[in-house]
Amino acid sequence: LPAAPPRPAGPEPDPRTVVWSYAGANGPDAWGRLHSRFATCAQGQRQSPLHITAQDLVAGPAEPLRFQEAAFGGHFVHDGHGLTLEVDQSPTLPLRGQLWRLRRLELHHPAEEQVLDQRFDMAADLVYEGPRGELLVVSVPMRVEGAPNPFLAQLWPHMPLEAGDKVRLPHPLPSLSALLPTDRRYVHYLGSLTRPPCTEGVLRVVLKHPAGIS
């Protein structure tokens, strides 16, 4: 990838105040030059999302995903770029010899990852944090079917409608098993966050089969 062009001299703004978008003048091609903290978006070597093809895959076995069966609450947030559930009680996931804690659930429409030439209508990305601050993202692709998803059906009524809105869930959500497909086989690779600052070294786990959504 080309290096990001030099920035004008002078103090930089707080990166949290930088205006970026998914399209237009401040879209992904521009992220790397919007702030020095975003340079990885242009110069990184392990950037996500990917189109994962059969030629990319090496056969397992892969460690099974054992999501904690526990209800949890949180705040449903509209940050101006999308919808995120900031999680309380932090359900856990043991993987690769350590315990990861769920920090947030990000909703993407359409799904960002493509798996074996399949595009999906939506994805729920479960963002976990490890004991030393490491990041793990479990991406759950979703496809429109007849029946509502039992997890999202309880989340939608509390959707924040305007950028900046933050809604406290009045009751706990069911365990993640209500969101997930029955077949939880997956592919995994080292990638990045898919929004500025595009942090690399993120373990990306992408389910191969979608969950249903109405």
HELIX and SHEET records of a PDB file:
HELIX    1   1 PRO A   15  THR A   17  5                                   3    
HELIX    2   2 PRO A   28  ALA A   30  5                                   3    
HELIX    3   3 TRP A   31  LEU A   34  1                                   4    
HELIX    4   4 SER A   36  PHE A   38  5                                   3    
HELIX    5   5 THR A   40  GLN A   43  1                                   4    
HELIX    6   6 ALA A   54  ASP A   56  5                                   3    
HELIX    7   7 PRO A  150  LEU A  155  1                                   6    
HELIX    8   8 TRP A  156  HIS A  158  5                                   3    
HELIX    9   9 LEU A  176  ALA A  178  5                                   3    
SHEET    1   A 2 HIS A  51  ILE A  52  0                                        
SHEET    2   A 2 GLN A 114  VAL A 115  1                                        
SHEET    1   B 5 THR A  92  LEU A  95  0                                        
SHEET    2   B 5 GLN A  98  HIS A 108 -1                                        
SHEET    3   B 5 LEU A  83  VAL A  87 -1                                        
SHEET    4   B 5 GLY A  74  HIS A  78 -1                                        
SHEET    5   B 5 LYS A 166  ARG A 168 -1                                        
SHEET    1   C 6 THR A  92  LEU A  95  0                                        
SHEET    2   C 6 GLN A  98  HIS A 108 -1                                        
SHEET    3   C 6 MET A 122  GLU A 129 -1                                        
SHEET    4   C 6 LEU A 135  VAL A 144 -1                                        
SHEET    5   C 6 GLU A 200  LEU A 207  1                                        
SHEET    6   C 6 TYR A 186  SER A 192 -1                                        
SHEET    1   D 5 THR A  92  LEU A  95  0                                        
SHEET    2   D 5 GLN A  98  HIS A 108 -1                                        
SHEET    3   D 5 MET A 122  GLU A 129 -1                                        
SHEET    4   D 5 LEU A 135  VAL A 144 -1                                        
SHEET    5   D 5 ALA A 211  ILE A 213  1                                        
END                                                                             
